[in-house]
Amino acid sequence: MKPIENARRLLSSLTGVPVDRIPSDASISTFPDWDSIVHMELIVVVESRLARELNDEEMASLISVEAIAQLLNERLNGAAT
């Protein structure tokens, strides 16, 4: 599965919005169901998947589906430290 699809599925599981209604370019400012509670849950889930805490910069970067996909893909594939 493509990283962007994984990110959309993750956001779907947190918001309850069907995956097909979450655009690939969704962001915290354009997707109304992505509120502060969902954002905190997103951070917890990402930290769990990566098996480590996110740093402040990483937390601040999780503002779009693309950013979620990029962080998960880079970290899980060892492309970044």
N, C-alpha and C positions, 0 to 999 in steps of 0.2 A: 504494500500500500504506500502511496506517495506521502511524503511528510505533510503536505498541505491537507490531505484527506484525514490524516491522523489528528491534526490540529482541529479541523472542523468537527470531527467526531468527539473529541475531548470537549470542545465548547458546547456541543449538542448535549452531551451527558450532564454538563453543569447547568445549562439553562433550561433543558427540557424542550428546546426548539428542535424540530426535525433537521437532520443534517442537510437535506435538500433546500432548506430555507436559510442556511447560513452561507453567505457568499464567501468566496475565497479571499476577498479583499475586506472582509468585515474587520472593524476595529472597535475599541472601547468607546470611541466617540460617534460611531455610525451605527452600532448595533444596540438598540435599546434594551435588550434583555441581558446585556453584559454590564451589570451594575457592580458596585463596590463589593458586595457580598460574593458574587460570582468571581470577581477578580481575586479575592483572598483565597477562595476555594481553588482557583486555577493555580495559584502559587503553591499551595499545599500539594496538589496533585503532581505538578511538574517536579517539585522537590522529591516527592515519593518515587516518581519514575526515574529520576536521575540518582536517587539514593544519596542525596546530599542537599544542604541548604543552598539557596540561591544568594548571590551577593546583591547589594543594593542596585548596582547597575543592571544586573539581569532582571531583577524584579521590575524595575522601571521600564525595561525594554519590552515587557510582555503586553503590548498595547494593540496587537493585531494578530489575526490568524497567521499571517506570514511570519511574524516575529516568533510566535509560539513554535511553528513548524521548524524554523531555522534553529532556534535554541535546542529543541529536542533532537533534531537531526545531527547537529554539530556535536553535541555532548554525547549522544548515544553512539555515534560513530567515531568518537575520539579525535575529531578534527580540531577541537579547541581544548584548552586546559582550564 
